[in-house]
């Protein structure tokens, strides 16, 4: 049986960096700064403000921002340690 990868914990580090831990005991430090620079968008530009960026949560095994999941990334990308844009 294949393990479905899920985010189990996440910790804000600094700037746009978050330490993300997964249910397979791996972890990644992800830097979201390049994503914000390369992808300006009204729906997620609010999270360029670091105070808003820090307000992520884990829901349904992934990292999300906002009440309606305004910003979300595929778990596979988080697990690989690279956000594609």
Phi and psi restraints in degrees (range 20) as a CNS / XPLOR table:
assign (resid 1 and name C) (resid 2 and name N)
       (resid 2 and name CA) (resid 2 and name C) 1.0 -86.0 20.0 2
assign (resid 2 and name N) (resid 2 and name CA)
       (resid 2 and name C) (resid 3 and name N) 1.0 135.4 20.0 2
assign (resid 2 and name C) (resid 3 and name N)
       (resid 3 and name CA) (resid 3 and name C) 1.0 -78.4 20.0 2
assign (resid 3 and name N) (resid 3 and name CA)
       (resid 3 and name C) (resid 4 and name N) 1.0 127.7 20.0 2
assign (resid 3 and name C) (resid 4 and name N)
       (resid 4 and name CA) (resid 4 and name C) 1.0 -80.8 20.0 2
assign (resid 4 and name N) (resid 4 and name CA)
       (resid 4 and name C) (resid 5 and name N) 1.0 122.8 20.0 2
assign (resid 4 and name C) (resid 5 and name N)
       (resid 5 and name CA) (resid 5 and name C) 1.0 -76.3 20.0 2
assign (resid 5 and name N) (resid 5 and name CA)
       (resid 5 and name C) (resid 6 and name N) 1.0 131.6 20.0 2
assign (resid 5 and name C) (resid 6 and name N)
       (resid 6 and name CA) (resid 6 and name C) 1.0 -134.2 20.0 2
assign (resid 6 and name N) (resid 6 and name CA)
       (resid 6 and name C) (resid 7 and name N) 1.0 150.9 20.0 2
assign (resid 6 and name C) (resid 7 and name N)
       (resid 7 and name CA) (resid 7 and name C) 1.0 -77.4 20.0 2
assign (resid 7 and name N) (resid 7 and name CA)
       (resid 7 and name C) (resid 8 and name N) 1.0 129.9 20.0 2
assign (resid 7 and name C) (resid 8 and name N)
       (resid 8 and name CA) (resid 8 and name C) 1.0 -109.3 20.0 2
assign (resid 8 and name N) (resid 8 and name CA)
       (resid 8 and name C) (resid 9 and name N) 1.0 -23.7 20.0 2
assign (resid 8 and name C) (resid 9 and name N)
       (resid 9 and name CA) (resid 9 and name C) 1.0 -159.3 20.0 2
assign (resid 9 and name N) (resid 9 and name CA)
       (resid 9 and name C) (resid 10 and name N) 1.0 155.9 20.0 2
assign (resid 9 and name C) (resid 10 and name N)
       (resid 10 and name CA) (resid 10 and name C) 1.0 -152.3 20.0 2
assign (resid 10 and name N) (resid 10 and name CA)
       (resid 10 and name C) (resid 11 and name N) 1.0 142.2 20.0 2
assign (resid 10 and name C) (resid 11 and name N)
       (resid 11 and name CA) (resid 11 and name C) 1.0 -135.6 20.0 2
assign (resid 11 and name N) (resid 11 and name CA)
       (resid 11 and name C) (resid 12 and name N) 1.0 125.2 20.0 2
assign (resid 11 and name C) (resid 12 and name N)
       (resid 12 and name CA) (resid 12 and name C) 1.0 -66.5 20.0 2
assign (resid 12 and name N) (resid 12 and name CA)
       (resid 12 and name C) (resid 13 and name N) 1.0 133.3 20.0 2
assign (resid 12 and name C) (resid 13 and name N)
       (resid 13 and name CA) (resid 13 and name C) 1.0 -104.7 20.0 2
assign (resid 13 and name N) (resid 13 and name CA)
       (resid 13 and name C) (resid 14 and name N) 1.0 -61.7 20.0 2
assign (resid 13 and name C) (resid 14 and name N)
       (resid 14 and name CA) (resid 14 and name C) 1.0 -173.0 20.0 2
assign (resid 14 and name N) (resid 14 and name CA)
       (resid 14 and name C) (resid 15 and name N) 1.0 162.2 20.0 2
assign (resid 14 and name C) (resid 15 and name N)
       (resid 15 and name CA) (resid 15 and name C) 1.0 45.3 20.0 2
assign (resid 15 and name N) (resid 15 and name CA)
       (resid 15 and name C) (resid 16 and name N) 1.0 -114.9 20.0 2
assign (resid 15 and name C) (resid 16 and name N)
       (resid 16 and name CA) (resid 16 and name C) 1.0 -115.4 20.0 2
assign (resid 16 and name N) (resid 16 and name CA)
       (resid 16 and name C) (resid 17 and name N) 1.0 30.8 20.0 2
assign (resid 16 and name C) (resid 17 and name N)
       (resid 17 and name CA) (resid 17 and name C) 1.0 -104.2 20.0 2
assign (resid 17 and name N) (resid 17 and name CA)
       (resid 17 and name C) (resid 18 and name N) 1.0 135.0 20.0 2
assign (resid 17 and name C) (resid 18 and name N)
       (resid 18 and name CA) (resid 18 and name C) 1.0 -133.7 20.0 2
assign (resid 18 and name N) (resid 18 and name CA)
       (resid 18 and name C) (resid 19 and name N) 1.0 134.7 20.0 2
assign (resid 18 and name C) (resid 19 and name N)
       (resid 19 and name CA) (resid 19 and name C) 1.0 -87.6 20.0 2
assign (resid 19 and name N) (resid 19 and name CA)
       (resid 19 and name C) (resid 20 and name N) 1.0 119.5 20.0 2
assign (resid 19 and name C) (resid 20 and name N)
       (resid 20 and name CA) (resid 20 and name C) 1.0 -114.0 20.0 2
assign (resid 20 and name N) (resid 20 and name CA)
       (resid 20 and name C) (resid 21 and name N) 1.0 129.9 20.0 2
assign (resid 20 and name C) (resid 21 and name N)
       (resid 21 and name CA) (resid 21 and name C) 1.0 -112.2 20.0 2
assign (resid 21 and name N) (resid 21 and name CA)
       (resid 21 and name C) (resid 22 and name N) 1.0 146.4 20.0 2
assign (resid 21 and name C) (resid 22 and name N)
       (resid 22 and name CA) (resid 22 and name C) 1.0 -122.1 20.0 2
assign (resid 22 and name N) (resid 22 and name CA)
       (resid 22 and name C) (resid 23 and name N) 1.0 163.2 20.0 2
assign (resid 22 and name C) (resid 23 and name N)
       (resid 23 and name CA) (resid 23 and name C) 1.0 -72.3 20.0 2
assign (resid 23 and name N) (resid 23 and name CA)
       (resid 23 and name C) (resid 24 and name N) 1.0 -3.7 20.0 2
assign (resid 23 and name C) (resid 24 and name N)
       (resid 24 and name CA) (resid 24 and name C) 1.0 -100.4 20.0 2
assign (resid 24 and name N) (resid 24 and name CA)
       (resid 24 and name C) (resid 25 and name N) 1.0 16.3 20.0 2
assign (resid 24 and name C) (resid 25 and name N)
       (resid 25 and name CA) (resid 25 and name C) 1.0 72.9 20.0 2
assign (resid 25 and name N) (resid 25 and name CA)
       (resid 25 and name C) (resid 26 and name N) 1.0 10.2 20.0 2
assign (resid 25 and name C) (resid 26 and name N)
       (resid 26 and name CA) (resid 26 and name C) 1.0 -91.8 20.0 2
assign (resid 26 and name N) (resid 26 and name CA)
       (resid 26 and name C) (resid 27 and name N) 1.0 165.6 20.0 2
assign (resid 26 and name C) (resid 27 and name N)
       (resid 27 and name CA) (resid 27 and name C) 1.0 -149.8 20.0 2
assign (resid 27 and name N) (resid 27 and name CA)
       (resid 27 and name C) (resid 28 and name N) 1.0 154.9 20.0 2
assign (resid 27 and name C) (resid 28 and name N)
       (resid 28 and name CA) (resid 28 and name C) 1.0 -137.8 20.0 2
assign (resid 28 and name N) (resid 28 and name CA)
       (resid 28 and name C) (resid 29 and name N) 1.0 143.3 20.0 2
assign (resid 28 and name C) (resid 29 and name N)
       (resid 29 and name CA) (resid 29 and name C) 1.0 -97.9 20.0 2
assign (resid 29 and name N) (resid 29 and name CA)
       (resid 29 and name C) (resid 30 and name N) 1.0 117.4 20.0 2
assign (resid 29 and name C) (resid 30 and name N)
       (resid 30 and name CA) (resid 30 and name C) 1.0 -108.8 20.0 2
assign (resid 30 and name N) (resid 30 and name CA)
       (resid 30 and name C) (resid 31 and name N) 1.0 135.8 20.0 2
assign (resid 30 and name C) (resid 31 and name N)
       (resid 31 and name CA) (resid 31 and name C) 1.0 -112.2 20.0 2
assign (resid 31 and name N) (resid 31 and name CA)
       (resid 31 and name C) (resid 32 and name N) 1.0 114.4 20.0 2
assign (resid 31 and name C) (resid 32 and name N)
       (resid 32 and name CA) (resid 32 and name C) 1.0 -91.7 20.0 2
assign (resid 32 and name N) (resid 32 and name CA)
       (resid 32 and name C) (resid 33 and name N) 1.0 1.1 20.0 2
assign (resid 32 and name C) (resid 33 and name N)
       (resid 33 and name CA) (resid 33 and name C) 1.0 -59.1 20.0 2
assign (resid 33 and name N) (resid 33 and name CA)
       (resid 33 and name C) (resid 34 and name N) 1.0 -46.9 20.0 2
assign (resid 33 and name C) (resid 34 and name N)
       (resid 34 and name CA) (resid 34 and name C) 1.0 -60.9 20.0 2
assign (resid 34 and name N) (resid 34 and name CA)
       (resid 34 and name C) (resid 35 and name N) 1.0 -36.0 20.0 2
assign (resid 34 and name C) (resid 35 and name N)
       (resid 35 and name CA) (resid 35 and name C) 1.0 -60.1 20.0 2
assign (resid 35 and name N) (resid 35 and name CA)
       (resid 35 and name C) (resid 36 and name N) 1.0 -47.4 20.0 2
assign (resid 35 and name C) (resid 36 and name N)
       (resid 36 and name CA) (resid 36 and name C) 1.0 -64.9 20.0 2
assign (resid 36 and name N) (resid 36 and name CA)
       (resid 36 and name C) (resid 37 and name N) 1.0 -37.5 20.0 2
assign (resid 36 and name C) (resid 37 and name N)
       (resid 37 and name CA) (resid 37 and name C) 1.0 -67.0 20.0 2
assign (resid 37 and name N) (resid 37 and name CA)
       (resid 37 and name C) (resid 38 and name N) 1.0 -43.1 20.0 2
assign (resid 37 and name C) (resid 38 and name N)
       (resid 38 and name CA) (resid 38 and name C) 1.0 -82.1 20.0 2
assign (resid 38 and name N) (resid 38 and name CA)
       (resid 38 and name C) (resid 39 and name N) 1.0 -15.9 20.0 2
assign (resid 38 and name C) (resid 39 and name N)
       (resid 39 and name CA) (resid 39 and name C) 1.0 -132.2 20.0 2
assign (resid 39 and name N) (resid 39 and name CA)
       (resid 39 and name C) (resid 40 and name N) 1.0 62.7 20.0 2
assign (resid 39 and name C) (resid 40 and name N)
       (resid 40 and name CA) (resid 40 and name C) 1.0 -63.4 20.0 2
assign (resid 40 and name N) (resid 40 and name CA)
       (resid 40 and name C) (resid 41 and name N) 1.0 134.5 20.0 2
assign (resid 40 and name C) (resid 41 and name N)
       (resid 41 and name CA) (resid 41 and name C) 1.0 -159.5 20.0 2
assign (resid 41 and name N) (resid 41 and name CA)
       (resid 41 and name C) (resid 42 and name N) 1.0 132.9 20.0 2
assign (resid 41 and name C) (resid 42 and name N)
       (resid 42 and name CA) (resid 42 and name C) 1.0 -55.8 20.0 2
assign (resid 42 and name N) (resid 42 and name CA)
       (resid 42 and name C) (resid 43 and name N) 1.0 -32.0 20.0 2
assign (resid 42 and name C) (resid 43 and name N)
       (resid 43 and name CA) (resid 43 and name C) 1.0 -69.2 20.0 2
assign (resid 43 and name N) (resid 43 and name CA)
       (resid 43 and name C) (resid 44 and name N) 1.0 -34.8 20.0 2
assign (resid 43 and name C) (resid 44 and name N)
       (resid 44 and name CA) (resid 44 and name C) 1.0 -117.4 20.0 2
assign (resid 44 and name N) (resid 44 and name CA)
       (resid 44 and name C) (resid 45 and name N) 1.0 4.0 20.0 2
assign (resid 44 and name C) (resid 45 and name N)
       (resid 45 and name CA) (resid 45 and name C) 1.0 -62.1 20.0 2
assign (resid 45 and name N) (resid 45 and name CA)
       (resid 45 and name C) (resid 46 and name N) 1.0 -26.6 20.0 2
assign (resid 45 and name C) (resid 46 and name N)
       (resid 46 and name CA) (resid 46 and name C) 1.0 -58.2 20.0 2
assign (resid 46 and name N) (resid 46 and name CA)
       (resid 46 and name C) (resid 47 and name N) 1.0 -29.1 20.0 2
assign (resid 46 and name C) (resid 47 and name N)
       (resid 47 and name CA) (resid 47 and name C) 1.0 -81.9 20.0 2
assign (resid 47 and name N) (resid 47 and name CA)
       (resid 47 and name C) (resid 48 and name N) 1.0 -1.8 20.0 2
assign (resid 47 and name C) (resid 48 and name N)
       (resid 48 and name CA) (resid 48 and name C) 1.0 -70.1 20.0 2
assign (resid 48 and name N) (resid 48 and name CA)
       (resid 48 and name C) (resid 49 and name N) 1.0 -25.2 20.0 2
assign (resid 48 and name C) (resid 49 and name N)
       (resid 49 and name CA) (resid 49 and name C) 1.0 -73.0 20.0 2
assign (resid 49 and name N) (resid 49 and name CA)
       (resid 49 and name C) (resid 50 and name N) 1.0 120.2 20.0 2
assign (resid 49 and name C) (resid 50 and name N)
       (resid 50 and name CA) (resid 50 and name C) 1.0 -61.6 20.0 2
assign (resid 50 and name N) (resid 50 and name CA)
       (resid 50 and name C) (resid 51 and name N) 1.0 -29.8 20.0 2
assign (resid 50 and name C) (resid 51 and name N)
       (resid 51 and name CA) (resid 51 and name C) 1.0 -65.0 20.0 2
assign (resid 51 and name N) (resid 51 and name CA)
       (resid 51 and name C) (resid 52 and name N) 1.0 -37.0 20.0 2
assign (resid 51 and name C) (resid 52 and name N)
       (resid 52 and name CA) (resid 52 and name C) 1.0 -75.6 20.0 2
assign (resid 52 and name N) (resid 52 and name CA)
       (resid 52 and name C) (resid 53 and name N) 1.0 -38.7 20.0 2
assign (resid 52 and name C) (resid 53 and name N)
       (resid 53 and name CA) (resid 53 and name C) 1.0 -58.4 20.0 2
assign (resid 53 and name N) (resid 53 and name CA)
       (resid 53 and name C) (resid 54 and name N) 1.0 -37.9 20.0 2
assign (resid 53 and name C) (resid 54 and name N)
       (resid 54 and name CA) (resid 54 and name C) 1.0 -66.1 20.0 2
assign (resid 54 and name N) (resid 54 and name CA)
       (resid 54 and name C) (resid 55 and name N) 1.0 -16.0 20.0 2
assign (resid 54 and name C) (resid 55 and name N)
       (resid 55 and name CA) (resid 55 and name C) 1.0 -90.8 20.0 2
assign (resid 55 and name N) (resid 55 and name CA)
       (resid 55 and name C) (resid 56 and name N) 1.0 47.2 20.0 2
assign (resid 55 and name C) (resid 56 and name N)
       (resid 56 and name CA) (resid 56 and name C) 1.0 -84.3 20.0 2
assign (resid 56 and name N) (resid 56 and name CA)
       (resid 56 and name C) (resid 57 and name N) 1.0 167.4 20.0 2
assign (resid 56 and name C) (resid 57 and name N)
       (resid 57 and name CA) (resid 57 and name C) 1.0 -148.2 20.0 2
assign (resid 57 and name N) (resid 57 and name CA)
       (resid 57 and name C) (resid 58 and name N) 1.0 167.0 20.0 2
assign (resid 57 and name C) (resid 58 and name N)
       (resid 58 and name CA) (resid 58 and name C) 1.0 -107.3 20.0 2
assign (resid 58 and name N) (resid 58 and name CA)
       (resid 58 and name C) (resid 59 and name N) 1.0 121.7 20.0 2
assign (resid 58 and name C) (resid 59 and name N)
       (resid 59 and name CA) (resid 59 and name C) 1.0 -135.9 20.0 2
assign (resid 59 and name N) (resid 59 and name CA)
       (resid 59 and name C) (resid 60 and name N) 1.0 134.4 20.0 2
assign (resid 59 and name C) (resid 60 and name N)
       (resid 60 and name CA) (resid 60 and name C) 1.0 50.4 20.0 2
assign (resid 60 and name N) (resid 60 and name CA)
       (resid 60 and name C) (resid 61 and name N) 1.0 38.7 20.0 2
assign (resid 60 and name C) (resid 61 and name N)
       (resid 61 and name CA) (resid 61 and name C) 1.0 79.7 20.0 2
assign (resid 61 and name N) (resid 61 and name CA)
       (resid 61 and name C) (resid 62 and name N) 1.0 15.0 20.0 2
assign (resid 61 and name C) (resid 62 and name N)
       (resid 62 and name CA) (resid 62 and name C) 1.0 -141.4 20.0 2
assign (resid 62 and name N) (resid 62 and name CA)
       (resid 62 and name C) (resid 63 and name N) 1.0 168.2 20.0 2
assign (resid 62 and name C) (resid 63 and name N)
       (resid 63 and name CA) (resid 63 and name C) 1.0 -92.0 20.0 2
assign (resid 63 and name N) (resid 63 and name CA)
       (resid 63 and name C) (resid 64 and name N) 1.0 128.1 20.0 2
assign (resid 63 and name C) (resid 64 and name N)
       (resid 64 and name CA) (resid 64 and name C) 1.0 -137.7 20.0 2
assign (resid 64 and name N) (resid 64 and name CA)
       (resid 64 and name C) (resid 65 and name N) 1.0 158.6 20.0 2
assign (resid 64 and name C) (resid 65 and name N)
       (resid 65 and name CA) (resid 65 and name C) 1.0 -126.4 20.0 2
assign (resid 65 and name N) (resid 65 and name CA)
       (resid 65 and name C) (resid 66 and name N) 1.0 142.6 20.0 2
assign (resid 65 and name C) (resid 66 and name N)
       (resid 66 and name CA) (resid 66 and name C) 1.0 86.8 20.0 2
assign (resid 66 and name N) (resid 66 and name CA)
       (resid 66 and name C) (resid 67 and name N) 1.0 156.9 20.0 2
assign (resid 66 and name C) (resid 67 and name N)
       (resid 67 and name CA) (resid 67 and name C) 1.0 -63.1 20.0 2
assign (resid 67 and name N) (resid 67 and name CA)
       (resid 67 and name C) (resid 68 and name N) 1.0 -36.4 20.0 2
assign (resid 67 and name C) (resid 68 and name N)
       (resid 68 and name CA) (resid 68 and name C) 1.0 -108.4 20.0 2
assign (resid 68 and name N) (resid 68 and name CA)
       (resid 68 and name C) (resid 69 and name N) 1.0 28.4 20.0 2
assign (resid 68 and name C) (resid 69 and name N)
       (resid 69 and name CA) (resid 69 and name C) 1.0 56.2 20.0 2
assign (resid 69 and name N) (resid 69 and name CA)
       (resid 69 and name C) (resid 70 and name N) 1.0 54.5 20.0 2
assign (resid 69 and name C) (resid 70 and name N)
       (resid 70 and name CA) (resid 70 and name C) 1.0 -59.3 20.0 2
assign (resid 70 and name N) (resid 70 and name CA)
       (resid 70 and name C) (resid 71 and name N) 1.0 -31.2 20.0 2
assign (resid 70 and name C) (resid 71 and name N)
       (resid 71 and name CA) (resid 71 and name C) 1.0 -137.2 20.0 2
assign (resid 71 and name N) (resid 71 and name CA)
       (resid 71 and name C) (resid 72 and name N) 1.0 126.0 20.0 2
assign (resid 71 and name C) (resid 72 and name N)
       (resid 72 and name CA) (resid 72 and name C) 1.0 -153.0 20.0 2
assign (resid 72 and name N) (resid 72 and name CA)
       (resid 72 and name C) (resid 73 and name N) 1.0 147.9 20.0 2
assign (resid 72 and name C) (resid 73 and name N)
       (resid 73 and name CA) (resid 73 and name C) 1.0 -127.5 20.0 2
assign (resid 73 and name N) (resid 73 and name CA)
       (resid 73 and name C) (resid 74 and name N) 1.0 148.4 20.0 2
assign (resid 73 and name C) (resid 74 and name N)
       (resid 74 and name CA) (resid 74 and name C) 1.0 -59.4 20.0 2
assign (resid 74 and name N) (resid 74 and name CA)
       (resid 74 and name C) (resid 75 and name N) 1.0 136.2 20.0 2
assign (resid 74 and name C) (resid 75 and name N)
       (resid 75 and name CA) (resid 75 and name C) 1.0 -57.3 20.0 2
assign (resid 75 and name N) (resid 75 and name CA)
       (resid 75 and name C) (resid 76 and name N) 1.0 -35.4 20.0 2
assign (resid 75 and name C) (resid 76 and name N)
       (resid 76 and name CA) (resid 76 and name C) 1.0 -60.6 20.0 2
assign (resid 76 and name N) (resid 76 and name CA)
       (resid 76 and name C) (resid 77 and name N) 1.0 -38.7 20.0 2
assign (resid 76 and name C) (resid 77 and name N)
       (resid 77 and name CA) (resid 77 and name C) 1.0 -69.6 20.0 2
assign (resid 77 and name N) (resid 77 and name CA)
       (resid 77 and name C) (resid 78 and name N) 1.0 -42.1 20.0 2
assign (resid 77 and name C) (resid 78 and name N)
       (resid 78 and name CA) (resid 78 and name C) 1.0 -59.5 20.0 2
assign (resid 78 and name N) (resid 78 and name CA)
       (resid 78 and name C) (resid 79 and name N) 1.0 -45.8 20.0 2
assign (resid 78 and name C) (resid 79 and name N)
       (resid 79 and name CA) (resid 79 and name C) 1.0 -64.3 20.0 2
assign (resid 79 and name N) (resid 79 and name CA)
       (resid 79 and name C) (resid 80 and name N) 1.0 -37.5 20.0 2
assign (resid 79 and name C) (resid 80 and name N)
       (resid 80 and name CA) (resid 80 and name C) 1.0 -74.4 20.0 2
assign (resid 80 and name N) (resid 80 and name CA)
       (resid 80 and name C) (resid 81 and name N) 1.0 -15.5 20.0 2
assign (resid 80 and name C) (resid 81 and name N)
       (resid 81 and name CA) (resid 81 and name C) 1.0 81.2 20.0 2
assign (resid 81 and name N) (resid 81 and name CA)
       (resid 81 and name C) (resid 82 and name N) 1.0 19.1 20.0 2
assign (resid 81 and name C) (resid 82 and name N)
       (resid 82 and name CA) (resid 82 and name C) 1.0 -144.4 20.0 2
assign (resid 82 and name N) (resid 82 and name CA)
       (resid 82 and name C) (resid 83 and name N) 1.0 120.7 20.0 2
assign (resid 82 and name C) (resid 83 and name N)
       (resid 83 and name CA) (resid 83 and name C) 1.0 -88.3 20.0 2
assign (resid 83 and name N) (resid 83 and name CA)
       (resid 83 and name C) (resid 84 and name N) 1.0 120.7 20.0 2
assign (resid 83 and name C) (resid 84 and name N)
       (resid 84 and name CA) (resid 84 and name C) 1.0 -87.4 20.0 2
assign (resid 84 and name N) (resid 84 and name CA)
       (resid 84 and name C) (resid 85 and name N) 1.0 139.5 20.0 2
